[in-house]
């Protein structure tokens, strides 16, 4: 049985996240895809809304509809640590370029190269404007290359997966933080 790990914040989960996961299963003959979410995502430490517990609940609701999809919460932040024990590491082209930056390795290119050499097999989802090494590229429809969680949070809610859309409609979690804050207050009163 082969398992791929797809680390991310999934804030919110989008149609691209799901399509990337499905393409991973098909293209690499993977049995299980794990969406790994760091409690505190590297370079996204300031994300506090929606609450982590609410984001995880939405992801678990998504996973309930797909027997091959699992959600894992991790304390790890570095992809190399998150990927330990998996057969395949999945990431977007933006993340691929980010992990090449020596700043994440004490500004030491040799340390970076050592860490990256220990990664399992890697699949990279194309994303504009980043280039992807052809041997790592996950085949995806070109229409998904510009889909982002940032765009979904900015009001393109059709990019969100249904569970995220429903939670956002009920609470404003991604598109109306003021309403979400009121919802939190009412929930705790």
N, C-alpha and C positions, 0 to 999 in steps of 0.2 A: 504494500500500500504506500503510495507516494503522497506527500503533503507539501503544499506551498504555503509560505507565509507572506502576507501582504501587509506590511506595517503602514500605519497612517493615523491621522486624527479623525478622518471620516466625519468632518464637521461642516455640513451634514453629509451623509452618504448620498452619492449621486448615481445616476444611470451609468456613468463612466466607470465608477468603482465596480459595479456589478458586471458590466460588460467585460472589463479587464479580467475579473475573476473567472467568468465563464470562458473567455478566450484562453486563459491559462489552463483550465481543465482540459479543453479540447486540444490545444496545440501541444501541450506537454504531457498529456495523458495523466493528469493529476487526479487523485481520488478526493482529496480534501483541500480546501483553501481556508486558511486561517487569517482573519482580519485581526492583526495585533495592534492594540492601542496602548500607548504609553500613558501612565497616569499624568506624567508631565512630559509632553512632547518636546524633543530637542528643537531649539530655535522657535518654539511656540509656547514658551513658558507663561506668557501673559494671557492665554486663553482661559477664561473663567466662566464664560457663559456660552451656551447653556451649560448647566452644571454637568460635571463628568458623569454622574450617575444617570442623568437623563439621556446623555448621548449614548451611553452603553445600553440603556434600556431600548432605545430606538434601534441600535445595531442588532441586539438580540431578537427584536421583533422581525427585522429583515431576515436574519439567519433562520428563524423558525420556518420560513417558506422554502428553504433550500437545504436539503439533507446533507449536502456536501460542504456547506459553509459553516464555519465556527468563529466565535468571537473569543479573543484572549486578551485579558488585561495584563499588562506587564509593568514592572518598575524600570526595566531597561529602557534606555534612550537611543543607544547606538544600534544601527542596523546590524552590525556584525554580532552584537550580543543577542539581539532579538532573533536573528536567523539561525542561531546555534541549534543543531538537531533537525533542521528542516532540509528537504531535498531541493527546494527551489525558493529563491527570494524574488519577489515581485515588487517593482517600484515604477514610478513615473519618471520620464526623462528629466524633469526638473530635479527630482531627488538624486538621480544618477549623477547629474552635474554637481550637485551639492556635496555628495560624498567624495568627490574628487578633490575638494578644497582642503588643503593642508591645515587650515585654521581649526578644523575639527580633530586634528591629530597633533596638537601642540606645535603647529607650524613645522612639522617634520615630515617631508615627503617620503622618507624611508619608512617611517612608522605607518603612514597612510598605505603605502604599497604592501606592507606586511599584513595589515588588517584586511585590506581588500582581497589579498590572495587567499585568505581563509574563508571567504564567503562561499556558500554553496553555489550551485548554478544560478545564474541571474537572468531574469526576464524583465525587459524595460518597455513600458508602454510609451509610445511616441506622444510628445506633447510640444506644441508650438511654443516658442521658437527654437527649441533645443534639438540638437542632432543626437542620434542614437547609433551606436555601433551596430551595423547590420546583423551581426551574429547574435546580438542580444535582443533585437527588436521583436516585440510581441505583435503579431498581425492584428490590427484593429481597423474598423472603419474610420476614414479620415474625419468624419463628422464628430468623432469623440475627442479629437486631439485638442480641442479648445475648451472642453467642458471642465469646469472647476467648482469646487465648493464655495470659493469666494464669489463666483458669479451667482450661485444659488442663494447665498446669504444676501446678495444685493438685490434680490427680488425675482430672479429667474427660477421660481419654485418648481417649474416643470422639470428641472434637472434633478430635483431631489427624488429619492426613492419614496414609494408610497408611505411607508411608516414615518419617514421624516416629514413629508408633506402633512400628514394627519396631525403629528405632534406640533408642527409649526402653526397649523390652522387653529388648533386648540389653545396654544399658549403664546405664540409669537416668538418662540425660542430662537429662531435664526433671523427673522425679518423684522421683528419689532421688540427690541430688548426692553423697552419701557413696559410693554404689555406683559412680557415674560416676567419681569420683576414684580409687577402687580399680581400675576398668577402665582408666583412663589409666595408672596406675602399672604394672599388669600388661602393658599394651601396650608400654610403653617399656622394660621389663626384658628 
